[in-house]
Amino acid sequence: MTPFIQRDRLEALLSSAREQHVVIVGDAMLDVYLRGDVDRISPEAPVPVVRVRDRRLALGGAANVAQNVAAMGAGCDLVAVVGDDAAGTTLRKRLDGGGMQSRSLVTVARPTTTKTRVMARSQQLVRFDEEDDADLAAGEITRVLGAIEQALPDATALVFEDYNKGVLVPAVIEGAIAMARARSLPIVVDPKFRNFFAYRGATVFKPNRRELESALGAAVDLDHPAALPETFARLGVDNLLLTLGERGMALVSADGVVHRVPTTAREVYDVVGAGDTVTAYLATTLAAGATTLEAAVIANYAAGVEVGKLGAATVSPAEVLEAFDTHVADLSVGR
């Protein structure tokens, strides 16, 4: 059974979340979805011809974390890089139009990371990635650190959202952590394989199990956690939140205590963006005063809602409360 939280406590934390301000540092993306029909093969090559009927834009990567924070009613600053291009302009407009802050975006001499998916009905046929994932240059790093320094005085939590697109280099990570710790802010990290061990001092480190085992070069046995102290010594973080797919999550503290948080999803339609939702809810509820376990439980409910939606989607506090009520009702009848 999912570690329990009382409904009045859940309501209080979600209400307090609206008063928080989260600074998100990482890789922002623009997602483009081209949807259409396929009824013939091209005469030019053996490939399907897609007659595009619909074009949809969405925020991705760290920008999706930002819109999930905004969906909770909280404020946020997104510190990321964009190019001086149409995609960068679109990303800025969508942030501002969604009640987020674009003031912390840094324009650099590289294209805005854009992922274009061509869909025929619900089937993805191909994806085009327009990006430069090289590490930022020294001058760009200085500008990103300056944007973080300007944003942090308003912050009640800091998030690192890494998609290995070159923003979260050691100098940015270490500088931002030092600034956040000086303000006693909770720090939540969603890492990727580059610079995996650069986040010493983070409050919650949130890899999936495959990412952690790949970085450590060894399997992680949560049922026999004798090796966990060595893992924490290498990472230098306070808590691990391992996402386990359909088996939910496991919260592991530095003292070796393991809390299992089984999934509450009733229907899994699309897992894209679920990790971003978890990150947003973790950081914002920690800022609101939740314990690490409470924040993990609330984020788990939010993830259960998100996977029932198509693509990277946001989850509102009202939806989390509804998911909680449904889960409690299911438990009462033994489902």
Backbone torsions as a table, in degrees:
resi	resn	phi	psi	omega
1	MET	NA	142.3	178.1
2	THR	-60.1	133.4	173.4
3	PRO	-49.8	133.8	-166.0
4	PHE	-91.7	151.7	172.0
5	ILE	-134.8	138.2	178.7
6	GLN	-70.1	147.1	-176.3
7	ARG	-62.3	-39.7	-179.2
8	ASP	-66.0	-34.0	175.9
9	ARG	-67.8	-42.6	177.0
10	LEU	-59.5	-47.0	179.0
11	GLU	-60.6	-41.7	-178.4
12	ALA	-64.5	-41.3	-179.4
13	LEU	-69.0	-40.6	178.3
14	LEU	-66.6	-34.0	176.2
15	SER	-67.5	-44.9	178.7
16	SER	-65.6	-27.7	179.5
17	ALA	-59.2	-30.0	-179.1
18	ARG	-66.9	-17.2	-179.1
19	GLU	-94.1	0.8	-174.7
20	GLN	-92.5	165.7	177.5
21	HIS	-139.0	115.2	-174.2
22	VAL	-105.8	130.9	172.8
23	VAL	-98.2	125.2	-177.9
24	ILE	-114.2	125.1	179.6
25	VAL	-117.4	127.2	179.0
26	GLY	163.7	-154.5	-172.2
27	ASP	-99.0	108.7	177.4
28	ALA	-89.8	146.5	-179.1
29	MET	-137.5	157.6	168.9
30	LEU	-111.2	122.8	177.6
31	ASP	-98.3	131.7	178.2
32	VAL	-119.3	128.2	178.3
33	TYR	-115.9	119.3	174.6
34	LEU	-106.6	114.2	-176.8
35	ARG	-113.3	141.5	179.7
36	GLY	-167.1	-163.0	-177.5
37	ASP	-116.9	150.4	174.3
38	VAL	-119.7	120.7	177.3
39	ASP	-133.1	6.3	176.8
40	ARG	-160.0	165.0	175.7
41	ILE	-100.8	141.7	-178.0
42	SER	-64.0	139.2	174.3
43	PRO	-74.7	-12.6	-177.7
44	GLU	-85.3	-26.8	-177.7
45	ALA	-164.2	157.6	-178.2
46	PRO	-76.8	66.0	-179.7
47	VAL	-133.7	151.1	178.2
48	PRO	-70.8	146.6	173.4
49	VAL	-96.6	121.5	179.7
50	VAL	-101.4	118.9	174.0
51	ARG	-88.6	105.6	-173.1
52	VAL	-70.8	125.5	179.4
53	ARG	-107.4	-20.9	-173.1
54	ASP	-151.4	140.6	175.9
55	ARG	-126.5	121.1	-177.4
56	ARG	-124.9	138.9	176.9
57	LEU	-108.6	146.7	178.8
58	ALA	-149.5	154.3	175.3
59	LEU	-82.4	136.6	-178.9
60	GLY	-129.9	169.6	178.7
61	GLY	63.3	-135.6	-179.3
62	ALA	-61.8	-27.2	177.6
63	ALA	-68.4	-29.7	176.1
64	ASN	-71.8	-34.9	172.6
65	VAL	-60.6	-43.2	-179.7
66	ALA	-60.2	-43.4	-177.7
67	GLN	-72.5	-24.6	173.4
68	ASN	-72.6	-36.8	173.9
69	VAL	-62.1	-44.8	179.4
70	ALA	-63.8	-34.5	179.3
71	ALA	-66.2	-21.4	175.2
72	MET	-80.5	-7.9	-177.7
73	GLY	92.1	3.4	-179.1
74	ALA	-88.4	162.7	174.0
75	GLY	-88.1	158.8	176.6
76	CYS	-156.5	153.2	169.7
77	ASP	-119.9	130.8	177.4
78	LEU	-105.4	112.9	175.8
79	VAL	-97.8	106.7	-177.4
80	ALA	-153.0	173.3	177.9
81	VAL	-111.3	145.6	174.3
82	VAL	-135.3	161.1	176.4
83	GLY	-89.0	167.4	174.7
84	ASP	-85.9	70.7	-173.0
85	ASP	-146.5	176.8	-177.2
86	ALA	-63.2	-38.1	179.6
87	ALA	-64.7	-38.3	177.4
88	GLY	-65.1	-41.2	176.7
89	THR	-62.1	-42.7	178.8
90	THR	-63.2	-42.6	-179.8
91	LEU	-62.7	-43.7	177.5
92	ARG	-59.4	-46.5	-177.7
93	LYS	-63.3	-38.5	-178.7
94	ARG	-70.7	-34.8	174.7
95	LEU	-63.4	-51.1	-178.1
96	ASP	-63.3	-39.5	-179.7
97	GLY	-70.6	-20.6	-179.9
98	GLY	-97.2	13.6	178.2
99	GLY	79.1	18.0	177.3
100	MET	-104.5	176.8	-178.6
101	GLN	-107.4	126.0	173.6
102	SER	-98.4	-0.2	-173.7
103	ARG	-63.7	-22.2	-176.4
104	SER	-94.8	2.0	175.1
105	LEU	-71.1	142.0	-179.1
106	VAL	-114.4	123.0	179.0
107	THR	-85.5	127.4	-176.9
108	VAL	-130.2	172.2	-176.8
109	ALA	-88.1	63.4	173.1
110	ARG	-154.9	159.2	-178.8
111	PRO	-69.8	149.0	170.1
112	THR	-63.2	130.3	179.8
113	THR	-61.6	119.4	-176.8
114	THR	-131.5	130.8	178.5
115	LYS	-119.1	118.3	-178.3
116	THR	-108.9	121.1	-179.6
117	ARG	-109.5	129.4	176.5
118	VAL	-100.4	120.2	-172.8
119	MET	-118.4	134.8	169.4
120	ALA	-113.0	108.7	-169.5
121	ARG	57.3	-119.8	-178.9
122	SER	-100.8	5.1	-176.3
123	GLN	-98.3	126.1	175.7
124	GLN	-81.9	123.7	-178.4
125	LEU	-90.8	-40.2	-177.9
126	VAL	-161.1	155.6	175.4
127	ARG	-130.3	135.3	176.9
128	PHE	-109.3	128.2	177.6
129	ASP	-110.1	122.5	174.0
130	GLU	-110.6	110.6	-173.3
131	GLU	-165.9	163.1	169.0
132	ASP	-130.0	111.5	-174.5
133	ASP	-103.0	18.2	174.3
134	ALA	-68.5	152.6	177.0
135	ASP	-59.6	146.2	177.2
136	LEU	-58.8	149.3	174.7
137	ALA	-74.3	164.3	-174.9
138	ALA	-56.6	-45.2	-179.9
139	GLY	-65.0	-35.1	177.9
140	GLU	-69.5	-38.1	176.5
141	ILE	-60.1	-42.9	179.0
142	THR	-60.6	-41.3	-179.8
143	ARG	-68.4	-38.7	177.6
144	VAL	-65.0	-44.0	177.3
145	LEU	-62.0	-36.7	176.3
146	GLY	-64.2	-38.7	178.0
147	ALA	-66.6	-38.5	177.3
148	ILE	-64.5	-44.5	-179.2
149	GLU	-61.7	-37.1	178.8
150	GLN	-71.6	-32.0	-175.8
151	ALA	-82.6	-31.2	-170.1
152	LEU	-65.6	-29.8	179.2
153	PRO	-57.4	-25.6	178.1
154	ASP	-89.5	-6.7	-166.5
155	ALA	-84.1	149.0	168.8
156	THR	-117.7	-2.4	174.3
157	ALA	-161.2	156.1	178.2
158	LEU	-125.9	135.2	177.9
159	VAL	-121.6	137.6	167.3
160	PHE	-108.9	122.9	179.6
161	GLU	-122.0	101.9	-170.6
162	ASP	-105.0	125.5	171.9
163	TYR	-119.9	20.6	177.1
164	ASN	57.8	43.4	177.6
165	LYS	-107.2	11.9	169.9
166	GLY	100.7	-4.3	-179.5
167	VAL	-80.3	-45.6	-173.8
168	LEU	-88.0	74.4	173.6
169	VAL	-90.3	162.7	-175.8
170	PRO	-52.4	-39.7	-178.0
171	ALA	-63.9	-39.4	178.6
172	VAL	-69.6	-45.3	-178.8
173	ILE	-60.3	-53.0	-175.0
174	GLU	-66.9	-39.5	178.5
175	GLY	-64.5	-44.0	-179.4
176	ALA	-67.3	-41.0	178.5
177	ILE	-62.4	-42.0	178.6
178	ALA	-60.4	-42.7	179.1
179	MET	-65.3	-41.9	-177.6
180	ALA	-69.5	-40.8	179.8
181	ARG	-67.4	-31.5	176.1
182	ALA	-63.8	-23.2	178.6
183	ARG	-103.7	5.1	179.7
184	SER	57.5	39.3	179.4
185	LEU	-86.7	143.5	169.2
186	PRO	-66.5	141.8	-175.9
187	ILE	-124.8	120.9	-179.7
188	VAL	-114.6	133.3	-175.7
189	VAL	-122.8	127.0	168.8
190	ASP	-111.4	98.1	-169.3
191	PRO	-91.3	167.5	165.5
192	LYS	-127.7	-173.9	-167.8
193	PHE	-69.5	-31.1	177.2
194	ARG	-70.3	139.2	174.0
195	ASN	55.6	34.0	-175.4
196	PHE	-60.4	-33.6	-174.6
197	PHE	-101.0	22.0	-176.0
198	ALA	-96.9	3.8	-170.1
199	TYR	-104.1	33.6	179.9
200	ARG	-57.8	132.7	-179.0
201	GLY	100.3	-2.9	179.7
202	ALA	-72.2	151.2	179.1
203	THR	-79.0	-49.9	178.7
204	VAL	-131.3	127.6	179.6
205	PHE	-112.1	120.3	-165.5
206	LYS	-121.3	70.4	172.0
207	PRO	-87.0	166.8	164.9
208	ASN	-86.2	168.9	-172.8
209	ARG	-61.9	-40.6	-179.3
210	ARG	-62.1	-42.3	179.5
211	GLU	-62.7	-42.7	-178.9
212	LEU	-66.0	-46.2	-178.2
213	GLU	-66.2	-35.9	177.2
214	SER	-65.0	-41.3	-179.7
215	ALA	-68.9	-38.4	-178.3
216	LEU	-79.9	-22.4	-175.3
217	GLY	72.1	25.0	-178.1
218	ALA	-158.1	154.6	176.9
219	ALA	-71.6	150.6	177.1
220	VAL	-109.8	115.4	-178.3
221	ASP	-101.3	100.1	-177.1
222	LEU	-72.7	-18.6	178.7
223	ASP	-82.3	-19.5	177.2
224	HIS	-134.0	77.6	-167.1
225	PRO	-83.0	33.3	-177.2
226	ALA	-64.4	-29.2	-178.0
227	ALA	-85.0	-4.7	-175.3
228	LEU	-63.3	-38.7	178.0
229	PRO	-56.2	-37.5	177.4
230	GLU	-66.1	-37.9	176.8
231	THR	-61.1	-45.7	179.8
232	PHE	-66.0	-34.4	178.2
233	ALA	-63.8	-37.3	179.1
234	ARG	-72.5	-38.4	-176.4
235	LEU	-82.5	-36.3	-179.3
236	GLY	69.8	32.9	-178.9
237	VAL	-115.3	166.8	-177.3
238	ASP	-83.9	-38.3	-175.7
239	ASN	-143.7	146.1	170.2
240	LEU	-108.0	132.1	170.2
241	LEU	-117.6	103.2	-177.7
242	LEU	-91.0	123.5	174.8
243	THR	-86.7	132.1	-171.1
244	LEU	-120.2	26.4	178.3
245	GLY	64.9	-129.7	-177.1
246	GLU	-67.7	-10.8	178.1
247	ARG	-94.7	11.1	173.8
248	GLY	85.0	-130.1	-176.7
249	MET	-141.8	162.7	172.4
250	ALA	-131.4	125.5	177.2
251	LEU	-100.0	121.7	-177.1
252	VAL	-121.2	125.5	178.1
253	SER	-94.5	164.5	-176.0
254	ALA	-62.7	-21.6	178.3
255	ASP	-86.7	6.9	174.2
256	GLY	92.1	0.3	178.6
257	VAL	-74.7	131.3	-178.4
258	VAL	-115.4	124.4	174.1
259	HIS	-112.1	122.6	175.5
260	ARG	-85.8	135.9	178.7
261	VAL	-126.0	88.9	-177.1
262	PRO	-65.2	152.5	179.4
263	THR	-61.9	146.8	174.9
264	THR	-110.4	7.3	-178.3
265	ALA	-64.7	133.2	175.7
266	ARG	-91.0	-29.3	179.7
267	GLU	-145.6	129.3	178.0
268	VAL	-105.1	110.3	-178.5
269	TYR	-101.8	-40.4	-176.4
270	ASP	-160.4	121.9	-177.2
271	VAL	-87.5	-3.9	-179.8
272	VAL	-60.5	127.9	176.2
273	GLY	88.8	-6.7	-178.1
274	ALA	-63.3	-39.5	178.9
275	GLY	-63.6	-35.7	177.6
276	ASP	-65.2	-39.3	178.4
277	THR	-64.6	-43.3	178.1
278	VAL	-59.2	-46.8	-179.1
279	THR	-59.8	-45.6	-178.9
280	ALA	-61.7	-47.4	-178.7
281	TYR	-68.6	-37.6	176.6
282	LEU	-57.5	-54.4	-175.0
283	ALA	-64.0	-44.5	-173.8
284	THR	-71.3	-38.3	178.7
285	THR	-75.3	-31.7	171.9
286	LEU	-61.1	-43.8	177.1
287	ALA	-61.7	-31.0	-179.3
288	ALA	-79.1	-5.0	176.7
289	GLY	109.1	6.6	178.2
290	ALA	-69.5	149.0	167.2
291	THR	-69.3	166.4	179.6
292	THR	-61.4	-39.9	178.9
293	LEU	-67.2	-42.7	176.9
294	GLU	-60.0	-43.3	-180.0
295	ALA	-62.6	-40.0	178.9
296	ALA	-65.2	-41.0	179.6
297	VAL	-64.2	-44.7	179.8
298	ILE	-64.8	-43.4	178.3
299	ALA	-62.0	-33.2	179.0
300	ASN	-66.3	-41.2	175.0
301	TYR	-62.2	-42.6	179.8
302	ALA	-62.5	-41.3	178.6
303	ALA	-63.5	-38.0	178.4
304	GLY	-61.9	-31.8	175.4
305	VAL	-75.0	-44.1	-173.2
306	GLU	-62.7	-38.5	-176.8
307	VAL	-71.0	-9.5	174.9
308	GLY	-88.0	3.9	-179.4
309	LYS	-114.0	161.3	179.8
310	LEU	-85.5	128.6	175.3
311	GLY	71.4	-171.4	177.8
312	ALA	-71.4	115.9	-173.3
313	ALA	-130.5	163.1	176.8
314	THR	-97.5	161.1	179.6
315	VAL	-131.3	128.7	-178.0
316	SER	-91.9	158.0	174.6
317	PRO	-56.6	-36.7	178.3
318	ALA	-61.1	-38.2	178.3
319	GLU	-68.2	-36.0	176.9
320	VAL	-64.8	-43.5	178.0
321	LEU	-63.2	-39.3	178.2
322	GLU	-65.2	-40.7	178.2
323	ALA	-63.9	-39.2	177.0
324	PHE	-61.6	-48.6	-178.7
325	ASP	-61.4	-40.9	179.3
326	THR	-65.1	-41.4	-179.8
327	HIS	-65.5	-42.5	178.0
328	VAL	-62.5	-40.9	178.9
329	ALA	-64.4	-40.0	178.4
330	ASP	-63.0	-41.6	179.0
331	LEU	-63.6	-35.8	-176.4
332	SER	-68.3	-25.3	179.3
333	VAL	-105.6	9.0	173.5
334	GLY	76.1	25.9	178.4
335	ARG	-75.9	NA	NA
